[in-house]
Amino acid sequence: MPMILNKADFKKLHDELEEADSQREHIIKEARDVLKGSKTMIYSVQRNELNHAGKLKEELKKDLKKVVEKCRKFPDLYYSGSIKVAEQEFVEALCFYEFVKNKSLPTVSDLGVTSENYLLGLCDLSGELTRKAINASIKENYDETLAIWEFLETLYGELMRFDFRNSELRRKFDGIKYDLQKIENVVLELKLKNKV
């Protein structure tokens, strides 16, 4: 007796995979747009173009929300590399903006990202803050340098309470230590020159 295949079932599987593949391409492109916009926002904050960065912030929040919504139907796409990287850069950009503008830090729930991506983005933030602190010192804005140093000390202290083990988080967390050392060297030099 010949084996009978349910062709309708195979058609349904084919259509589902086609739709998932199509959505995947759209999601990857939109995630890249969020990544690119986040980098542009960071660059604007470094140049103190906070009005422009504020506009980008609102666009990025909408764009990321749209990408995440599309992923609801295809959850495996949400955990793909492109979404993860986009969320991390988004966290870094928005945290950098809020720190520079308001001396505050958005929470994980404010940003609507996963806890892991929030922590990874926070760890990346130290590099931008270090650059900002060094540029502030060059411009003789020593109060800003000190504020960044104190914030990074506090952030590092909070993150030390986690057990990151041998993960991407561990590697990025270790990067904060080196960024903090760079700022500490700048602060020490400023103190030796009686600037602070």
QUIRAGI-V557665 format. One record per helix or strand of 2 or more residues. SS is the DSSP state (h for helix, s for strand). FROM is the first residue (numbers start at 1). TO is the last residue. If there is no record, write none. Layout:
BEGIN
SS|FROM|TO / SS|FROM|TO
END
This chain:
BEGIN
h|7|46 / h|50|72 / h|75|78 / h|81|102 / h|108|111 / h|115|138 / h|142|159 / h|168|192
END
